[in-house]
């Protein structure tokens, strides 16, 4: 079946949080430290020996922050792992990074203007993405042009390192020291009125209809 964007390999790698982070680590793309909790593990004491609060507990697949929990104490880990295991037997625990959340749309080998978001939620969860009117989107993102260009280059490297192609979105956190930490690549990002790629394209004067045509052209 013809589709736009990445092929099966790119789609599979980007959907797998473990493989994504392993590939980024191997290729020098900065990503938050993580550990893997296997299907049979019932003791999670090593998490807060390795990391400091907060940590994020995630299923290995899925998107839209489904099954993701922000955890502050060891006592809350079992419930967070149980929630993630509703979606995947193996679970990823990631060191939380404090900083601004940025999103880079990718279209035909080029980065769209960065978007910065602010949300009153603990993190950019499912409700903040799809249900909330309190999430704020900033495009232009407010970074100096040189810094935005550097992040755009890194985002393209992160995108191609996972064999992604055509179009998509790269998510990252920029910490207080200005270090970017890459979170994930989405090869089929949302196209709703809350969605980030259409907002970034609009900043370039590209309307929704034209954006759809440009996405289609990446597969011709």
C-alpha positions in Angstrom: 0.0 0.0 0.0 1.6 3.3 -1.0 2.2 5.7 1.9 3.9 9.0 2.5 7.0 9.3 4.6 9.2 6.6 5.9 9.4 3.1 4.8 8.9 0.0 7.0 12.4 0.1 8.5 12.3 3.8 9.4 8.8 3.6 10.8 9.8 0.5 12.9 12.9 2.1 14.3 11.3 5.4 15.2 8.4 3.6 16.9 10.8 1.5 19.1 12.1 3.8 21.9 14.9 1.4 22.8 16.3 1.0 19.3 15.9 4.8 18.7 18.0 5.7 21.8 20.6 3.0 21.1 21.1 4.3 17.5 21.3 7.9 18.7 23.8 6.9 21.4 25.9 5.1 18.8 25.8 8.1 16.4 26.5 10.8 18.9 23.0 12.3 19.0 22.4 13.4 22.6 19.5 11.6 24.3 18.5 11.3 27.9 20.0 8.4 29.9 17.7 5.4 30.1 17.4 1.9 31.3 15.2 -1.0 30.3 12.8 -3.0 32.5 12.2 -6.4 31.2 8.9 -8.3 31.2 9.7 -10.4 34.2 11.3 -7.8 36.4 9.5 -6.9 39.6 12.1 -5.0 41.5 12.8 -1.4 40.4 15.3 -0.2 43.1 18.0 0.4 40.5 16.0 3.3 38.9 16.6 5.9 41.6 20.1 4.5 42.1 20.9 5.5 38.5 18.6 8.5 38.1 17.2 11.5 40.0 13.6 12.5 40.1 11.7 13.0 37.9 11.9 10.0 35.6 9.6 9.1 32.8 8.3 5.5 32.5 7.2 4.7 28.9 6.0 1.8 26.8 8.6 0.9 24.2 6.2 1.7 21.4 3.1 3.9 20.8 2.9 7.7 20.6 0.9 10.6 21.9 2.3 10.0 25.4 -0.1 7.0 25.8 1.0 5.0 28.8 3.7 7.5 29.9 4.1 8.5 33.5 6.2 11.2 35.2 7.5 9.6 38.5 9.0 11.4 41.5 9.4 8.6 44.0 10.3 4.9 44.1 6.9 4.2 45.7 5.2 5.4 42.5 7.3 3.2 40.2 5.2 0.0 40.4 2.0 1.7 39.3 3.8 3.5 36.5 5.4 0.3 35.2 2.1 -1.5 35.4 0.5 1.3 33.3 3.2 1.1 30.7 3.0 -2.7 30.6 -0.6 -2.4 29.5 0.9 -1.4 26.1 4.3 -3.2 26.0 5.8 -6.0 28.1 9.2 -4.2 28.1 9.3 -0.7 29.6 11.7 2.2 29.2 12.7 4.4 32.1 14.2 7.7 31.1 16.0 10.4 33.1 13.8 13.5 33.2 15.4 16.6 31.7 14.3 20.0 32.8 14.0 22.6 30.1 12.1 23.9 27.2 10.2 21.6 24.8 10.9 22.1 21.1 9.6 20.4 18.0 11.2 20.3 14.6 9.0 19.5 11.6 10.9 17.8 8.7 9.8 18.1 5.1 11.7 16.7 2.2 15.1 17.0 3.8 14.6 20.4 5.3 13.7 21.5 8.8 10.6 23.7 9.3 10.8 26.5 11.9 11.0 25.3 15.4 8.0 25.4 17.7 8.3 25.8 21.5 5.4 24.7 23.7 4.4 25.6 27.2 1.8 23.6 29.2 0.5 23.8 32.7 0.5 20.0 32.7 3.3 18.1 34.4 4.5 17.3 30.8 3.2 17.4 27.3 0.8 14.4 27.8 -2.1 13.2 25.8 -4.5 15.7 27.3 -2.2 18.6 26.6 -1.8 17.5 23.0 -5.4 16.8 22.1 -7.8 18.1 24.7 -6.4 21.2 26.4 -6.8 24.8 25.4 -4.2 25.9 27.9 -1.2 24.6 25.9 0.7 27.5 24.3 2.6 27.2 21.0 5.4 29.6 20.0 6.5 29.9 16.4 8.9 31.7 16.0 10.3 29.8 19.0 12.3 32.7 20.4 15.8 31.3 20.1 18.6 33.2 18.4 18.8 32.4 14.7 22.2 30.7 14.9 21.0 28.4 17.8 17.8 27.5 15.9 19.9 26.6 12.8 22.1 24.4 14.9 19.2 22.6 16.4 17.6 22.2 13.0 20.8 20.5 11.7 20.9 18.2 14.7 17.3 17.3 14.2 17.9 16.4 10.6 20.8 14.1 11.8 18.6 12.6 14.4 15.9 12.0 11.8 18.2 10.3 9.2 20.0 8.3 11.9 16.8 6.3 12.4 16.3 5.8 8.6 13.3 8.2 8.6 12.5 9.9 5.3 10.1 12.2 3.5 8.4 14.0 6.4 8.0 13.8 10.1 8.7 15.5 13.4 11.6 15.5 15.8 11.0 16.2 19.5 13.6 17.5 21.9 14.2 19.3 25.2 16.7 22.1 25.5 18.1 22.3 29.0 19.3 25.3 31.0 22.8 25.0 29.7 21.6 25.0 26.1 22.2 21.3 25.6 19.6 19.6 23.4 18.3 16.1 24.4 16.4 14.3 21.7 13.3 12.4 22.7 11.8 10.8 19.6 11.0 10.9 15.9 7.4 10.8 14.8 7.1 9.6 11.2 3.3 10.2 11.0 2.8 13.4 13.1 -0.6 14.8 13.7 -2.4 16.9 11.1 -5.1 18.4 13.3 -5.7 22.1 14.3 -3.6 21.5 17.4 -0.8 19.8 15.4 2.7 21.1 15.2 3.8 20.4 11.6 0.9 22.5 10.1 1.7 25.3 12.5 5.4 25.3 11.5 4.6 25.2 7.8 2.2 28.2 8.3 5.1 30.2 9.7 6.7 29.9 6.2 3.4 30.9 4.5 2.6 27.3 3.5 -1.1 26.7 4.0 -2.7 23.3 4.9 -3.6 22.3 1.4 -0.2 23.1 0.0 1.4 21.3 2.9 -0.6 18.2 2.1 0.6 18.4 -1.6 4.2 18.8 -0.5 3.9 15.8 1.8 2.5 13.8 -1.1 5.4 15.0 -3.4 7.9 13.5 -1.0 6.7 10.0 -2.0 6.6 10.5 -5.8 
